[in-house]
Each structure stands twice: as structure tokens, then as C-alpha cells.
């Protein structure tokens, strides 16, 4: 998975999360006034996802609830 920073109009940017086949998995509902700000937002979001993944827990017994 990777992010793509996309222009929207002349002065707005957004980010999209794409899978290995370059299919959009998630698009941002926010716009940013610069490509750098959209990139920073994508980086911050990826750090949050990484942190959440590290805290993911799996039930030890009894299957899924």
C-alpha cells in the first residue's frame, strides 16, 4: 500500500491510499492548500496506522467473538 498526493483544482491537494494494484482503498475527505501539507498529513496518518497495528491483539482462545 502507498499514498498518492493528488491535485484537486488549481490550489488544493488531497491524499489517497492505494493498494499494490494502484486501486484506491481510501480517499481523504480533507483538502490541503499545498502538496507539502497533503504529504505531511499522509505521513502522520501512516504513523497512526502503524502504531495501531502494533497494538492489535488477537484472541488467544475461544475463536472470534
C-alpha positions as CSV (number, residue, x, y, z in Angstrom):
1,X,0.0,0.0,0.0
2,X,1.1,3.5,-0.6
3,X,-0.2,7.1,-0.6
4,X,-0.7,9.3,-3.7
5,X,-0.9,13.0,-3.4
6,X,-3.4,14.3,-5.9
7,X,-4.2,17.8,-7.1
8,X,-7.8,19.0,-6.9
9,X,-8.3,22.1,-9.0
10,X,-5.5,24.7,-9.1
11,X,-4.7,25.3,-5.5
12,X,-5.9,22.2,-3.5
13,X,-4.4,18.8,-2.8
14,X,-5.7,15.6,-1.3
15,X,-4.3,12.2,-0.5
16,X,-5.4,8.7,-1.4
17,X,-4.3,5.3,-0.1
18,X,-3.7,2.8,-2.9
19,X,-3.2,-0.9,-2.8
20,X,-0.5,-2.9,-4.7
21,X,-2.5,-2.7,-7.9
22,X,-2.9,1.1,-7.6
23,X,-6.6,0.8,-6.8
24,X,-7.8,3.4,-4.4
25,X,-8.6,1.9,-1.0
26,X,-9.4,5.1,0.8
27,X,-9.6,8.7,-0.2
28,X,-9.2,11.7,2.1
29,X,-12.2,13.8,2.9
30,X,-9.9,16.8,3.5
31,X,-8.1,19.1,1.1
32,X,-4.9,20.9,1.7
33,X,-3.6,24.2,0.3
34,X,-0.2,22.7,-0.7
35,X,1.3,19.4,-1.8
36,X,3.7,19.5,1.1
37,X,0.8,19.8,3.6
38,X,-1.0,16.9,2.0
39,X,2.2,14.8,2.1
40,X,2.6,15.6,5.8
41,X,-1.0,14.6,6.5
42,X,-0.4,11.3,4.7
43,X,2.8,10.7,6.7
44,X,1.0,11.5,10.0
45,X,-1.8,9.1,9.1
46,X,0.6,6.3,8.2
47,X,2.3,6.7,11.6
48,X,-1.0,6.4,13.4
49,X,-1.9,3.3,11.4
50,X,1.5,1.8,12.2
51,X,1.0,2.5,15.9
52,X,-2.5,1.0,15.9
53,X,-1.1,-2.1,14.1
54,X,1.4,-2.6,16.9
55,X,-1.4,-2.7,19.5
56,X,-3.6,-5.1,17.5
57,X,-4.4,-8.1,19.7
58,X,-5.7,-11.5,18.7
59,X,-7.9,-13.6,21.0
60,X,-5.8,-16.5,22.5
61,X,-8.7,-19.0,22.6
62,X,-12.4,-19.3,22.0
63,X,-12.3,-18.0,18.4
64,X,-13.9,-14.8,17.3
65,X,-16.5,-13.0,19.3
